[in-house]
Amino acid sequence: MIQPLTQFAADSSSGIGALGFDGKAFVIQLITFLLAFWVLERYAFKPILKVMRERRETIESGVALGEQMKREQAELEKKVEQMIHDARAEADGIIANAQEAGKNAIKEAEDKARDKAAGILKEAESRIVQDTARARKALEKELVGLISDATEAIIQEKVDAKKDASLIERALKGQAT
């Protein structure tokens, strides 16, 4: 079969055959090409194209997933930043409240200490007044005893309460005249 085809091409030396174009060979080559194309498309191109389509879809879904993850990461970073900001603000508020509570506690302690000191001072003053009154009474008794002893020494008599009263009366009368 190959020899007749090659002979046919060699025998045509006029018209298109002179240019090296053989119509029968062209038709046979066209049928062979179409048959080879059909076999390749059916058994090679479709599975290859299917695999390429699946790979492209996988790559596209991976890219879309990556972009989605970037967006989610940015949102999470914003949330974390906001949470950190809120936590700092809350911590500052807690610190301010603690400082204010500390100041109030110190002021209360100072007020209590001041009140207690004032109470202790009043109590001390009261004791001083009482002690002074007791000391005066004791001093008066001692003075009366000393005066009585001095009077006895001067008049050389034992002075009892009646005599003491009459002496005081005479002294007062003598001063009055």
Order of alpha helices (4+ residues) and beta strands (2+ residues): alpha-alpha-alpha-alpha
